[in-house]
Amino acid sequence: MKICAVSQSFYPYSGGVSYYLLWLGKKCRGLGHSLQVVHLRSADSPVEDVIEGIGVHRVPSQPLDPRVSMGYTTFKELILNVFHGEETSEEKLINKHLHGFHEYLTVSEQFARRVRQIYDSSPFDLLHVHDFQLLPLGYMLRDIPSPKIFTWHIPFTEDVPEAWLRFVIDYMKEYDNVVLSTNAYVATAIHHGLAWYKVTCINPFIAVDGPPSNDFRPRYGLKPDDRMILCVARIDPLKGQDALIKALPAVTKVIPNVRCVFIGDGSMTKEVLKASAKRVHEKNLRDLVEALKLEGRVIFTGHISRNDLMQAYETCDVVVLPSIMEGFGLTVSEGMAFGKPVVGSATGGIMMQILPGVNGYLVEPGNSQQLGEALTLILSDDKFRKTLGKKARQVFENQFSVERGVTDNLELYERVITSYKAQREWGQQFSTSPRLV
């Protein structure tokens, strides 16, 4: 199979979708398939590239017009905030052209032109679009005679205003299949109008490698007997790093040798389009550390290499994801892959990964007291911590390994391609005969 994947970002930019596509592309190549990626170009990146054997096409060839960048960022972040429960205004949807919708479409149109060029040059078997930033592509690329799949990577819950759900689902209907990461999200989509035969639930997946050596602790000033809390997430208010910082004083009263390491930088949007917002939030977090007199106990590494990240997981004692809202939370999966107990907010896909008291604990989003209590319980009992970690590894292997995820995706691709070809041969219209994929 020849697959064309489209996403706002791709490796080496960090983030769940970037790594998702990297692992999928590498596994596809090993199985005799090919996957190429089209993603947003930063000013200093080549238009065409090859990364880990994966063909990469970047859009646009020239930097985005500042007005287009601003509008695109405004509207896609409006979507992000709506589906994370941070925005409830239906008025902004009604007047969407005042909030960057035209520029949002303009960016998708640039992607559509590039995808069409790629198809005309070397037809692919299937188009796979990832996430809300490029949702309109299914409609814009109707003329390409290949099936189209869309994966939604952020929350999709009943808490979202009805008008916004209908707006998104109307675009989802243009795809041959829509992938959501939890059964609860699937139920919401069906309940609000997406056909039952167009939806698939595939849990995200990750690939991890044990680093050949590990000098992470001495490099960042941690002692061998320090209890290391690890939080891997982009610097963003929605990731809840402030709640974890506020939880630390209570933990240190019981366990004096605790250190907390934050790994992550801004998202691609923050780096390429809104760098100032990332800097402001990071300063706020550092000011909070100072106000709580936690200097020396909290470490911000910024962006680090994949090998260094693997070292951090291997050497930490517990992994925390304190998000206010979360689509899935691959950081939790990564922690489990290394046999670490996991603590996370009871939101989104985190809830389907953490079995309270079995492989870690769930806490109320933003509740620093609960977070501190959970961390204290885990870090004060070595035997219990190791038991949780052993179970976490078992959960990962059963549910979130890259082998399972790639198999699920490739099986979906084969079903959709087969059904699409059959319907074209039979001359059937989707509106009168459902595609049972």
Steps between C-alpha positions, in 0.01 A plus 500: 500500500606857429375732775509879506471639854429867568560673832585844631827372646743213461826383652736652616229722648388331821146396569278195491398532135858556384626183665184309403573564132873433538441156653222419256718599203798295616288192567321537165834508320612186680183321387537602136259794505591868460383806689581858406418801716384851410533754782534871579834653412706721728708772336832315530382157380542360147184454296586136423680266737549140607488416871561145624427377148166683488440748217408843637327786317468836677237766437518777392813548291518861622435610861137564583378857472490638859131584466423144389714355781321708761151415378578130456644484850205687648236270356675168556575596859133594536416142398763369742357704787140403420577128504708535816216676680675836513255676265123460472402789273274406210505865392861457389394213279213700349744784426792271426636719220573762767711246686735376229284247316586639157873473572447153648349393168781673311761281670301186422470614136880524479528147636232381256693638203819325613323169563339520156843561343640196681210286382532617139871419506472163675148383597464367853250240620367687801509845660518517880444845652590556864324734741290813509754737343432359152147367541364659174729295275247221455259745338770682303646180353176334391638486145786265593380145425648343812331427834557746783534437872500763772640454852386734777766515772345732762197451730157447345251510783137579572612811688569682172221734383267332251566754224875436512449123491277534192754731335781246540289197413382663177866505390561149633219372277718578197739219597458129435587423861571695817731369773447599864714387792238386752159333488353796689612734222352262242168503684494881499569514127224252418254667735554832324461381142805311374391174337577191707665330203746788457661482846792293630655500846877458501698566815818699435825308521865567567840349438770520765862394504720451800794742471844342454630695801347726761665810637178700537513539878857630535454725196210680670638490853285220640652261754458122470271488804282798399138416435438630147155612384481536122252712305530495121272750327518815294511824696132588488238597763284204392776259609462601866866530595404765755286248692797264527727779623242595765484137612873471567526676841271239657699217343835636616380518861481120501770420242776763519707362211234558232592664169253587225612513136292673232588401145343678208488818303227678312292332234582567135243779507671666793844460343412606147202730544463605866838477670422790736204318660721203585763724658242674718358174635845356567593814695182463705596144590852603599360784711273249676800278578677799652195609699466152653875487576549193284818612328731203464209258521346584161683464169383625160695328223317650202512290184739204517592224257296183474789301649522737798124471548529123512773539763267719707220242493741219586647676803192669650286360783154615392349666192235771536267659246294766685308632196186706543367333185667236285414320179686181589828563681779298340735605779309262725550217250872578479536491876327163514724368222796553733323330790430819696193575710290776346294780649269705283194721491163330466435636153494379141705197404701510825203336670511195274872446565524530877336235718490663846697302756620257231748691284467846653237755601254743347445841659261786438639740234666798666475350851847543647406345832389171343804500275733549796332223697525254212868576442578472871327162519697362206841646584495412870470123442759343267335160491161646408658729239670205329177297506313783329780532243497129417126511438540818292737318266245221454224750417726665242592176327137391478347826381742769381799342330602616152443150362134511606450855369661443163299180451176688576584779256608270218191284538284813480688618190446166327129491584439857386698460177325173416157644570575817305616306194200269515255788516664673205483180300135445591410863439338533840456835674596529866176685580289197403720209610708514816861393484539242772860559603 
